[in-house]
Structure formats: structure tokens, C-alpha cells
Amino acid sequence: MPRPRKPDIAKHRVQADFSLEDFERLEQACAIFGLGKSDLLRRLVRASIDVGPALSVENGTELAATTRELRACGRNIAQIVKGINLGYAPQLADDKELFVAIHRALSEITALVHEMTGAYSARVRRAAGLKPLPGTEAS
């Protein structure tokens, strides 16, 4: 007859359904991190509470604002290209401010996406007690 578990050490079981592609990713992550599926999922849950989700509401709002700014720059570029195709050759020096704004917006998006992905990944690995991946910064 099995011993009854003490309430403070009782385990709770969770069942998750994965698509074939997601399950392959789970197995790949287990191989990379050298962990079993249950241990990997437990560590991810613990790390997510400490670090926060990669695309939190706050990050999503920041990304949406930057995306709107980039779309506005894209519309301006489309108008310039349309003018060139119609035979109006704008002076590129006159459009310097536009190109500076586009470069600034692209730099902001690059930094934001890096923060949401690369830097977040490093924080999750650190919070989970895992070594940084080779070739990545420990930010």
C-alpha cells in the first residue's frame, strides 16, 4: 500500500498539448540546456515570474509606438520613390531630415527588439541558473 504524501510535498500535475513543431522545440531546448522536460518547464515558470514575459504589455506598447513611427517614415519613403518613378528627381540633400528620422526609428526598433529577445533570453538563462549561450552577451 503506497504511503500518503504529506501536503507540503504533494506534487501537482499539469498537462500541456503541443503542436509537433512546438514539441520538437521543447525537445531541442532540453538537449541544449541538458534538462528533462519537466525540469525545463519548471525553470521557465520560475524564471518568467522573476524576469517577466518577453512581450509584456509594456513592451508591446513600446513596440506598437515605434512601429507606427516607422510606418510613417515608410510612407514618406514611398512618396519619394513614387516621385522618382514619375520623373521628379528630389534632391537627396533636401530629404536629409527624413533619412535621419528613418535611421533613428530603425535604431530604436533594433534596440527594442534586441532587449525583448537577446537580452531577455540572457536574463531568463541567468535566472534559471543556466550558463549563457556561446557568442551571446551576458547582459
DSSP file with accessible surface (Angstrom, degrees, kcal/mol):
  #  RESIDUE AA STRUCTURE BP1 BP2  ACC     N-H-->O    O-->H-N    N-H-->O    O-->H-N    TCO  KAPPA ALPHA  PHI   PSI    X-CA   Y-CA   Z-CA
    1    1 A M              0   0  229      0, 0.0     2,-0.0     0, 0.0     0, 0.0   0.000 360.0 360.0 360.0 127.2    0.0    0.0    0.0
    2    2 A P        -     0   0  116      0, 0.0     3,-0.0     0, 0.0     0, 0.0  -0.343 360.0-110.9 -69.6 148.7    1.5    3.4   -1.0
    3    3 A R        -     0   0  225      1,-0.1     2,-0.2    -2,-0.0     0, 0.0  -0.548  32.6-114.4 -74.5 139.8    2.3    6.0    1.6
    4    4 A P        -     0   0  122      0, 0.0     2,-0.2     0, 0.0    -1,-0.1  -0.508  34.9-115.3 -71.3 143.4    0.1    9.1    1.5
    5    5 A R        -     0   0  156     -2,-0.2     5,-0.1     1,-0.1     0, 0.0  -0.510  24.3-112.1 -77.2 148.6    2.0   12.2    0.6
    6    6 A K    >>  -     0   0  140     -2,-0.2     3,-1.5     1,-0.1     4,-0.5  -0.551  27.0-121.2 -74.8 144.6    2.4   15.0    3.1
    7    7 A P  G >4 S+     0   0  125      0, 0.0     3,-0.7     0, 0.0    -1,-0.1   0.842 109.9  57.0 -58.1 -33.4    0.5   18.1    2.0
    8    8 A D  G 34 S+     0   0  133      1,-0.2    -2,-0.0     3,-0.0    -3,-0.0   0.683 115.0  36.4 -76.3 -14.3    3.7   20.3    1.9
    9    9 A I  G <4 S+     0   0  101     -3,-1.5    -1,-0.2     2,-0.1     2,-0.1   0.279  84.8 130.9-117.0  10.8    5.4   17.9   -0.6
   10   10 A A    <<  -     0   0   41     -3,-0.7     2,-0.3    -4,-0.5     0, 0.0  -0.378  51.9-134.5 -65.1 139.0    2.5   17.0   -2.7
   11   11 A K        -     0   0  165     -2,-0.1     2,-0.5     2,-0.0    -1,-0.1  -0.705   8.3-146.2 -95.6 149.8    3.1   17.3   -6.4
   12   12 A H        -     0   0  170     -2,-0.3     2,-0.4     2,-0.0     0, 0.0  -0.956  13.3-143.4-115.1 133.6    0.7   19.0   -8.8
   13   13 A R        -     0   0  239     -2,-0.5     2,-0.4     2,-0.0    -2,-0.0  -0.780  13.6-170.6-101.5 137.5    0.5   17.6  -12.3
   14   14 A V        -     0   0  133     -2,-0.4     2,-0.5     2,-0.0    -2,-0.0  -0.989   7.8-154.9-124.8 135.2   -0.1   19.8  -15.4
   15   15 A Q        -     0   0  168     -2,-0.4     2,-0.4     2,-0.0    -2,-0.0  -0.926  12.1-173.3-111.4 134.7   -0.8   18.5  -18.8
   16   16 A A        -     0   0   57     -2,-0.5     2,-0.5     2,-0.0    -2,-0.0  -0.984  16.4-143.1-128.7 139.2    0.1   20.5  -21.9
   17   17 A D        -     0   0  147     -2,-0.4     2,-0.4     6,-0.0    -2,-0.0  -0.881  22.4-170.3-101.1 129.6   -0.7   19.9  -25.5
   18   18 A F        -     0   0   85     -2,-0.5     2,-0.1     4,-0.0    -2,-0.0  -0.918  23.4-120.9-118.4 146.0    2.0   20.9  -28.0
   19   19 A S     >  -     0   0   61     -2,-0.4     4,-2.8     1,-0.1     5,-0.2  -0.370  40.0-104.6 -70.6 163.9    1.9   21.0  -31.8
   20   20 A L  H  > S+     0   0  129      1,-0.2     4,-2.3     2,-0.2     5,-0.2   0.931 123.2  50.4 -58.2 -41.1    4.5   18.8  -33.4
   21   21 A E  H  > S+     0   0  114      1,-0.2     4,-1.9     2,-0.2    -1,-0.2   0.924 112.1  45.7 -64.7 -45.1    6.7   21.9  -34.1
   22   22 A D  H  > S+     0   0   69      2,-0.2     4,-2.4     1,-0.2    -1,-0.2   0.884 111.2  52.9 -67.0 -36.4    6.5   23.2  -30.5
   23   23 A F  H  X S+     0   0   72     -4,-2.8     4,-2.6     2,-0.2    -1,-0.2   0.909 107.6  51.2 -66.3 -38.9    7.2   19.7  -29.1
   24   24 A E  H  X S+     0   0  106     -4,-2.3     4,-2.4    -5,-0.2    -1,-0.2   0.898 109.9  50.5 -62.8 -38.3   10.3   19.5  -31.3
   25   25 A R  H  X S+     0   0  131     -4,-1.9     4,-2.8     2,-0.2    -2,-0.2   0.898 108.9  51.9 -64.3 -41.1   11.4   22.9  -29.9
   26   26 A L  H  X S+     0   0   17     -4,-2.4     4,-2.4     2,-0.2    -2,-0.2   0.941 111.7  46.0 -60.1 -46.5   10.8   21.7  -26.4
   27   27 A E  H  X S+     0   0   86     -4,-2.6     4,-2.2     1,-0.2    -2,-0.2   0.891 112.1  51.4 -64.7 -38.2   13.0   18.6  -27.1
   28   28 A Q  H  X S+     0   0  123     -4,-2.4     4,-2.7     2,-0.2    -1,-0.2   0.921 109.9  49.4 -63.8 -43.6   15.6   20.8  -28.7
   29   29 A A  H  X S+     0   0   23     -4,-2.8     4,-2.9     1,-0.2     5,-0.3   0.910 109.1  52.8 -62.3 -40.4   15.7   23.1  -25.7
   30   30 A C  H  X>S+     0   0   14     -4,-2.4     5,-1.6     1,-0.2     4,-1.3   0.913 111.1  46.8 -60.9 -41.7   16.0   20.1  -23.4
   31   31 A A  H  <5S+     0   0   82     -4,-2.2    -2,-0.2     2,-0.2    -1,-0.2   0.919 114.1  47.3 -66.7 -42.8   19.0   19.0  -25.4
   32   32 A I  H  <5S+     0   0   95     -4,-2.7    -2,-0.2     1,-0.2    -1,-0.2   0.930 120.7  36.5 -64.0 -45.1   20.6   22.4  -25.4
   33   33 A F  H  <5S-     0   0   54     -4,-2.9    -1,-0.2    -5,-0.2    -2,-0.2   0.586 104.1-126.3 -86.7 -11.8   20.1   23.0  -21.7
   34   34 A G  T  <5 +     0   0   63     -4,-1.3     2,-0.3    -5,-0.3    -3,-0.2   0.879  67.0 125.1  69.3  36.8   20.8   19.4  -20.6
   35   35 A L      < -     0   0   27     -5,-1.6    -1,-0.2    -6,-0.2    -2,-0.1  -0.890  62.7-111.3-125.7 157.9   17.5   19.2  -18.7
   36   36 A G     >  -     0   0   46     -2,-0.3     4,-2.8    -3,-0.1     5,-0.2  -0.370  39.8-104.5 -77.8 165.5   14.4   17.0  -18.7
   37   37 A K  H  > S+     0   0   85      1,-0.2     4,-2.5     2,-0.2     5,-0.2   0.921 119.5  46.8 -59.9 -46.4   11.1   18.3  -20.0
   38   38 A S  H  > S+     0   0   78      2,-0.2     4,-2.6     1,-0.2    -1,-0.2   0.931 114.4  46.9 -63.0 -44.9    9.6   18.7  -16.5
   39   39 A D  H  > S+     0   0   46      2,-0.2     4,-2.6     1,-0.2    -2,-0.2   0.916 112.1  50.8 -64.9 -41.8   12.7   20.4  -15.1
   40   40 A L  H  X S+     0   0    3     -4,-2.8     4,-2.4     2,-0.2    -2,-0.2   0.945 112.0  46.6 -60.4 -47.0   13.0   22.7  -18.1
   41   41 A L  H  X S+     0   0   68     -4,-2.5     4,-2.3    -5,-0.2    -2,-0.2   0.908 111.5  51.5 -64.1 -40.2    9.3   23.8  -17.8
   42   42 A R  H  X S+     0   0  123     -4,-2.6     4,-2.5    -5,-0.2    -1,-0.2   0.937 111.4  47.5 -60.8 -45.5    9.6   24.3  -14.0
   43   43 A R  H  X S+     0   0   66     -4,-2.6     4,-2.8     1,-0.2     5,-0.2   0.891 110.6  52.0 -64.5 -38.8   12.7   26.5  -14.5
   44   44 A L  H  X S+     0   0   75     -4,-2.4     4,-2.4    -5,-0.2    -1,-0.2   0.911 110.3  48.5 -64.2 -40.3   11.0   28.5  -17.3
   45   45 A V  H  X S+     0   0   88     -4,-2.3     4,-1.5     2,-0.2    -2,-0.2   0.948 113.8  46.2 -64.7 -47.1    8.0   29.2  -15.0
   46   46 A R  H  X S+     0   0  142     -4,-2.5     4,-1.6     1,-0.2    -2,-0.2   0.925 114.9  47.2 -60.6 -44.8   10.2   30.3  -12.1
   47   47 A A  H  X S+     0   0    1     -4,-2.8     4,-2.9     1,-0.2     5,-0.5   0.880 106.6  57.8 -66.6 -35.8   12.3   32.5  -14.4
   48   48 A S  H  X S+     0   0   45     -4,-2.4     4,-2.0     1,-0.2    -1,-0.2   0.860 105.7  49.8 -66.5 -32.1    9.3   34.1  -16.0
   49   49 A I  H  < S+     0   0  133     -4,-1.5    -1,-0.2     1,-0.2    -2,-0.2   0.920 116.4  41.6 -71.1 -40.4    8.0   35.3  -12.7
   50   50 A D  H  < S+     0   0  124     -4,-1.6    -2,-0.2    -5,-0.2    -1,-0.2   0.879 129.1  27.8 -72.4 -37.3   11.3   36.8  -11.7
   51   51 A V  H  < S-     0   0   40     -4,-2.9    -3,-0.2    -5,-0.2    -2,-0.2   0.806 102.8-127.9 -98.9 -34.6   12.1   38.3  -15.1
   52   52 A G     <  -     0   0   21     -4,-2.0    -3,-0.1    -5,-0.5    -1,-0.1  -0.093  40.0 -53.2  97.8 156.9    8.7   39.0  -16.7
   53   53 A P    >   -     0   0   85      0, 0.0     3,-0.9     0, 0.0    67,-0.0  -0.321  45.6-124.2 -68.7 149.7    7.3   37.9  -20.1
   54   54 A A  T 3  S+     0   0   30      1,-0.3     2,-0.5     5,-0.0    66,-0.1   0.886 109.4  34.0 -61.2 -42.0    9.3   38.8  -23.2
   55   55 A L  T 3  S+     0   0  119      4,-0.1    -1,-0.3     3,-0.0    -3,-0.0  -0.570  85.9 171.2-114.2  67.5    6.5   40.6  -24.8
   56   56 A S    <>  -     0   0   31     -3,-0.9     4,-2.9    -2,-0.5     5,-0.2  -0.155  52.0 -98.9 -66.5 170.6    4.8   42.1  -21.8
   57   57 A V  H  > S+     0   0  127      1,-0.2     4,-2.4     2,-0.2     5,-0.2   0.922 126.9  52.2 -58.0 -40.6    2.0   44.7  -22.2
   58   58 A E  H  > S+     0   0  133      1,-0.2     4,-2.3     2,-0.2    -1,-0.2   0.944 111.4  44.8 -63.0 -47.2    4.6   47.4  -21.6
   59   59 A N  H  > S+     0   0   14      1,-0.2     4,-2.7     2,-0.2    -1,-0.2   0.895 112.1  53.2 -64.3 -39.3    7.0   46.0  -24.3
   60   60 A G  H  X S+     0   0   33     -4,-2.9     4,-2.5     2,-0.2    -1,-0.2   0.902 108.8  49.4 -62.2 -39.6    4.1   45.5  -26.7
   61   61 A T  H  X S+     0   0   88     -4,-2.4     4,-2.2    -5,-0.2    -2,-0.2   0.925 112.0  48.1 -65.2 -44.1    3.0   49.2  -26.2
   62   62 A E  H  X S+     0   0   72     -4,-2.3     4,-2.3     1,-0.2    -2,-0.2   0.924 113.0  48.1 -61.4 -44.0    6.6   50.4  -26.9
   63   63 A L  H  X S+     0   0   50     -4,-2.7     4,-2.5     1,-0.2    -2,-0.2   0.901 110.0  51.9 -65.8 -39.4    6.9   48.2  -29.9
   64   64 A A  H  X S+     0   0   41     -4,-2.5     4,-2.3     2,-0.2    -1,-0.2   0.918 110.3  48.6 -63.9 -41.8    3.5   49.4  -31.3
   65   65 A A  H  X S+     0   0   43     -4,-2.2     4,-1.9     1,-0.2    -2,-0.2   0.928 113.7  46.1 -64.7 -43.3    4.5   53.1  -30.9
   66   66 A T  H  X S+     0   0   15     -4,-2.3     4,-2.4     1,-0.2    -2,-0.2   0.885 110.3  54.2 -67.2 -36.5    7.8   52.5  -32.6
   67   67 A T  H  X S+     0   0   40     -4,-2.5     4,-2.6     2,-0.2    -1,-0.2   0.910 106.6  51.5 -63.9 -41.3    6.1   50.6  -35.4
   68   68 A R  H  X S+     0   0  151     -4,-2.3     4,-2.0     2,-0.2    -1,-0.2   0.923 110.3  49.5 -60.5 -42.7    3.7   53.5  -36.0
   69   69 A E  H  X S+     0   0   74     -4,-1.9     4,-2.0     1,-0.2    -2,-0.2   0.922 111.2  48.8 -63.4 -41.9    6.7   55.8  -36.3
   70   70 A L  H  X S+     0   0   54     -4,-2.4     4,-2.6     1,-0.2    -2,-0.2   0.897 108.4  53.6 -66.4 -38.9    8.4   53.5  -38.7
   71   71 A R  H  X S+     0   0  156     -4,-2.6     4,-2.4     2,-0.2    -1,-0.2   0.895 106.6  52.7 -62.6 -39.2    5.3   53.2  -40.9
   72   72 A A  H  X S+     0   0   35     -4,-2.0     4,-1.9     2,-0.2    -1,-0.2   0.926 110.4  47.5 -62.7 -41.5    5.1   57.0  -41.1
   73   73 A C  H  X S+     0   0   10     -4,-2.0     4,-2.4     1,-0.2    -2,-0.2   0.910 109.9  53.8 -64.1 -40.6    8.7   57.0  -42.3
   74   74 A G  H  X S+     0   0   37     -4,-2.6     4,-2.6     1,-0.2    -2,-0.2   0.888 105.6  52.5 -62.2 -39.1    7.9   54.3  -44.8
   75   75 A R  H  X S+     0   0  147     -4,-2.4     4,-2.1     2,-0.2    -1,-0.2   0.911 109.0  50.4 -63.2 -40.8    5.0   56.3  -46.2
   76   76 A N  H  X S+     0   0   69     -4,-1.9     4,-2.0     2,-0.2    -2,-0.2   0.918 110.8  48.5 -63.0 -42.6    7.4   59.2  -46.7
   77   77 A I  H  X S+     0   0   61     -4,-2.4     4,-2.9     1,-0.2     5,-0.2   0.918 109.0  53.8 -63.2 -41.9    9.9   57.0  -48.5
   78   78 A A  H  X S+     0   0   59     -4,-2.6     4,-2.6     1,-0.2    -1,-0.2   0.891 107.7  50.7 -60.2 -38.6    7.1   55.6  -50.7
   79   79 A Q  H  X S+     0   0  133     -4,-2.1     4,-2.3     2,-0.2    -1,-0.2   0.902 110.5  48.9 -66.5 -39.3    6.2   59.1  -51.7
   80   80 A I  H  X S+     0   0   28     -4,-2.0     4,-2.4     2,-0.2    -2,-0.2   0.945 112.8  47.2 -64.4 -46.2    9.8   59.9  -52.6
   81   81 A V  H  X S+     0   0   67     -4,-2.9     4,-2.8     1,-0.2    -2,-0.2   0.915 110.5  52.4 -63.3 -40.6   10.1   56.7  -54.7
   82   82 A K  H  X S+     0   0  142     -4,-2.6     4,-1.7    -5,-0.2    -1,-0.2   0.928 109.7  49.7 -60.6 -42.6    6.8   57.4  -56.4
   83   83 A G  H  <>S+     0   0   16     -4,-2.3     5,-2.8     2,-0.2     4,-0.4   0.909 110.6  49.4 -62.8 -41.3    8.1   60.8  -57.3
   84   84 A I  H ><5S+     0   0   84     -4,-2.4     3,-1.4     1,-0.2    -2,-0.2   0.932 110.3  50.8 -63.0 -44.9   11.3   59.4  -58.7
   85   85 A N  H 3<5S+     0   0  128     -4,-2.8    -1,-0.2     1,-0.3    -2,-0.2   0.802 108.1  53.2 -64.4 -28.0    9.3   56.8  -60.8
   86   86 A L  T 3<5S-     0   0  118     -4,-1.7    -1,-0.3    -5,-0.2    -2,-0.2   0.474 127.5 -99.1 -85.6  -2.2    7.2   59.7  -62.2
   87   87 A G  T < 5S+     0   0   64     -3,-1.4     2,-0.8    -4,-0.4    -3,-0.2   0.449  84.9 126.1 102.0  -0.1   10.3   61.6  -63.2
   88   88 A Y      < -     0   0  165     -5,-2.8    -1,-0.3    -6,-0.2    -2,-0.2  -0.836  44.6-160.2 -91.7 112.4   10.6   64.0  -60.4
   89   89 A A        -     0   0   81     -2,-0.8    -5,-0.1    -3,-0.1     2,-0.0  -0.791   8.6-153.4 -95.9  99.6   14.1   63.6  -59.0
   90   90 A P        -     0   0   46      0, 0.0     2,-0.5     0, 0.0     3,-0.0  -0.388  25.1-107.0 -69.7 149.8   14.1   65.1  -55.5
   91   91 A Q    >>  -     0   0  127      1,-0.2     3,-0.9    -2,-0.0     4,-0.7  -0.690  22.1-146.3 -75.9 122.4   17.4   66.4  -54.2
   92   92 A L  G >4 S+     0   0  113     -2,-0.5     3,-0.8     1,-0.3    -1,-0.2   0.838  97.9  61.8 -61.8 -31.1   18.6   63.9  -51.6
   93   93 A A  G >4 S+     0   0   83      1,-0.3     3,-1.2     2,-0.2    -1,-0.3   0.862  99.3  56.0 -62.6 -33.2   20.2   66.7  -49.6
   94   94 A D  G <4 S+     0   0  126     -3,-0.9     3,-0.3     1,-0.3    -1,-0.3   0.755 107.1  50.0 -68.9 -23.7   16.7   68.1  -49.2
   95   95 A D  G <X S+     0   0   34     -3,-0.8     4,-2.1    -4,-0.7    -1,-0.3   0.210  74.7 111.6-100.1  15.9   15.5   64.8  -47.7
   96   96 A K  H <> S+     0   0  144     -3,-1.2     4,-2.5     1,-0.2     5,-0.2   0.904  75.5  53.9 -57.9 -41.8   18.3   64.5  -45.2
   97   97 A E  H  > S+     0   0  170     -3,-0.3     4,-2.4    -4,-0.2    -1,-0.2   0.895 107.5  51.4 -60.8 -40.3   16.0   65.1  -42.2
   98   98 A L  H  > S+     0   0   28     -3,-0.2     4,-2.5     2,-0.2    -1,-0.2   0.944 111.0  46.8 -61.6 -46.3   13.7   62.2  -43.4
   99   99 A F  H  X S+     0   0   88     -4,-2.1     4,-2.5     1,-0.2    -2,-0.2   0.881 111.3  51.4 -67.2 -34.8   16.7   59.8  -43.7
  100  100 A V  H  X S+     0   0   63     -4,-2.5     4,-2.5    -5,-0.2    -1,-0.2   0.927 110.9  48.8 -64.9 -42.2   18.0   60.8  -40.3
  101  101 A A  H  X S+     0   0   26     -4,-2.4     4,-2.6    -5,-0.2    -2,-0.2   0.904 111.6  49.4 -64.2 -40.3   14.5   60.2  -38.8
  102  102 A I  H  X S+     0   0   19     -4,-2.5     4,-2.8     2,-0.2     5,-0.2   0.935 111.0  49.1 -64.7 -44.8   14.3   56.8  -40.5
  103  103 A H  H  X S+     0   0  131     -4,-2.5     4,-2.3     1,-0.2    -2,-0.2   0.918 111.8  49.5 -61.0 -41.8   17.7   55.8  -39.2
  104  104 A R  H  X S+     0   0  126     -4,-2.5     4,-2.3     2,-0.2    -2,-0.2   0.935 111.9  48.1 -62.4 -45.0   16.7   56.9  -35.7
  105  105 A A  H  X S+     0   0    0     -4,-2.6     4,-2.5     1,-0.2    -2,-0.2   0.918 112.0  49.1 -64.2 -42.4   13.5   54.9  -35.9
  106  106 A L  H  X S+     0   0   81     -4,-2.8     4,-2.7     1,-0.2    -1,-0.2   0.899 110.2  51.4 -64.2 -38.4   15.3   51.8  -37.2
  107  107 A S  H  X S+     0   0   57     -4,-2.3     4,-2.4    -5,-0.2    -1,-0.2   0.909 110.3  49.0 -64.1 -41.5   17.9   52.1  -34.4
  108  108 A E  H  X S+     0   0   80     -4,-2.3     4,-2.6     2,-0.2    -2,-0.2   0.919 112.3  47.8 -63.9 -42.9   15.1   52.3  -31.8
  109  109 A I  H  X S+     0   0   28     -4,-2.5     4,-3.0     2,-0.2     5,-0.3   0.929 111.2  51.0 -64.7 -43.2   13.4   49.3  -33.2
  110  110 A T  H  X S+     0   0   95     -4,-2.7     4,-2.5     1,-0.2    -2,-0.2   0.939 112.9  45.5 -59.4 -46.1   16.7   47.3  -33.3
  111  111 A A  H  X S+     0   0   59     -4,-2.4     4,-2.4     2,-0.2    -1,-0.2   0.916 114.3  48.7 -64.0 -41.8   17.4   48.2  -29.7
  112  112 A L  H  X S+     0   0   10     -4,-2.6     4,-2.3     2,-0.2    -2,-0.2   0.937 113.0  46.0 -66.0 -45.4   13.9   47.4  -28.6
  113  113 A V  H  X S+     0   0   64     -4,-3.0     4,-1.7     1,-0.2     5,-0.3   0.912 112.4  51.8 -65.4 -39.0   13.8   44.0  -30.4
  114  114 A H  H  <>S+     0   0   99     -4,-2.5     5,-2.2    -5,-0.3     6,-0.5   0.929 110.0  49.2 -61.8 -43.0   17.2   43.2  -29.0
  115  115 A E  I  <>S+     0   0   83     -4,-2.4     5,-0.8     1,-0.2    -1,-0.2   0.904 113.1  47.4 -61.7 -40.4   16.0   44.0  -25.5
  116  116 A M  I  <5S+     0   0    9     -4,-2.3    -1,-0.2    -5,-0.2    -2,-0.2   0.744 129.3  18.4 -74.6 -23.9   12.9   41.8  -26.0
  117  117 A T  I  X5S+     0   0   81     -4,-1.7     4,-2.9    -3,-0.2     5,-0.2   0.770 129.1  29.7-111.6 -73.3   14.8   38.8  -27.4
  118  118 A G  I  >5S+     0   0   31     -5,-0.3     4,-2.1    -4,-0.3    -3,-0.2   0.939 126.0  40.6 -60.4 -52.7   18.5   38.6  -26.8
  119  119 A A  I  ><S+     0   0   10     -5,-2.2     4,-2.2     2,-0.2    -1,-0.2   0.907 116.6  51.0 -65.9 -38.5   18.7   40.4  -23.5
  120  120 A Y  H  ><S+     0   0   38     -5,-0.8     4,-2.6    -6,-0.5     5,-0.2   0.934 108.4  52.3 -64.3 -42.8   15.6   38.7  -22.2
  121  121 A S  H  X S+     0   0   54     -4,-2.9     4,-2.6     1,-0.2    -1,-0.2   0.918 109.2  49.3 -60.0 -43.7   16.9   35.3  -23.2
  122  122 A A  H  X S+     0   0   11     -4,-2.1     4,-2.4     1,-0.2    -1,-0.2   0.912 111.4  49.5 -63.4 -40.7   20.2   36.0  -21.3
  123  123 A R  H  X S+     0   0   83     -4,-2.2     4,-2.9     2,-0.2    -2,-0.2   0.907 111.0  49.5 -65.2 -40.6   18.2   37.1  -18.2
  124  124 A V  H  X S+     0   0   20     -4,-2.6     4,-2.1     2,-0.2    -2,-0.2   0.937 111.7  48.2 -63.9 -45.1   16.0   34.0  -18.3
  125  125 A R  H  <>S+     0   0   23     -4,-2.6     5,-3.2    -5,-0.2     4,-0.3   0.921 113.8  47.1 -61.5 -42.8   19.0   31.7  -18.6
  126  126 A R  H ><5S+     0   0  124     -4,-2.4     3,-1.3     1,-0.2    -2,-0.2   0.932 112.6  48.8 -64.1 -44.8   20.7   33.5  -15.7
  127  127 A A  H 3<5S+     0   0   46     -4,-2.9    -1,-0.2     1,-0.3    -2,-0.2   0.825 110.2  52.3 -64.9 -30.0   17.5   33.4  -13.6
  128  128 A A  T 3<5S-     0   0   16     -4,-2.1    -1,-0.3    -5,-0.2    -2,-0.2   0.476 118.8-112.3 -84.7  -1.8   17.2   29.7  -14.4
  129  129 A G  T < 5S+     0   0   63     -3,-1.3     2,-0.3    -4,-0.3    -3,-0.2   0.756  71.6 137.4  79.5  23.8   20.7   29.0  -13.3
  130  130 A L      < -     0   0   32     -5,-3.2    -1,-0.3    -6,-0.2    -2,-0.1  -0.733  57.4-107.0-104.0 154.5   22.0   28.2  -16.8
  131  131 A K        -     0   0  175     -2,-0.3    -1,-0.1     1,-0.1    -5,-0.0  -0.427  43.9 -96.7 -72.7 150.8   25.2   29.3  -18.4
  132  132 A P        -     0   0   77      0, 0.0    -1,-0.1     0, 0.0     6,-0.1  -0.326  45.0-102.0 -63.8 150.3   25.0   31.9  -21.2
  133  133 A L    >   -     0   0   62      4,-0.1     3,-1.6     1,-0.1   -11,-0.0  -0.448  47.2 -91.7 -68.8 146.8   24.9   30.6  -24.8
  134  134 A P  T 3  S+     0   0  126      0, 0.0    -1,-0.1     0, 0.0     3,-0.1  -0.330 111.9  21.8 -59.1 138.7   28.2   30.8  -26.6
  135  135 A G  T 3  S+     0   0   91      1,-0.3     2,-0.3    -3,-0.1    -2,-0.1   0.563 100.8 109.0  82.3   6.8   28.5   34.0  -28.6
  136  136 A T    <   -     0   0   72     -3,-1.6    -1,-0.3   -14,-0.0     2,-0.2  -0.884  69.3-115.3-114.6 152.7   25.9   35.9  -26.6
  137  137 A E        -     0   0  146     -2,-0.3     2,-1.3    -3,-0.1    -4,-0.1  -0.534  17.4-130.9 -79.8 148.4   26.5   38.8  -24.2
  138  138 A A              0   0   70     -2,-0.2    -1,-0.1    -6,-0.1   -19,-0.1  -0.701 360.0 360.0 -94.6  79.4   25.6   38.3  -20.5
  139  139 A S              0   0   64     -2,-1.3    -3,-0.0   -21,-0.1     0, 0.0  -0.382 360.0 360.0 -81.8 360.0   23.6   41.5  -20.3
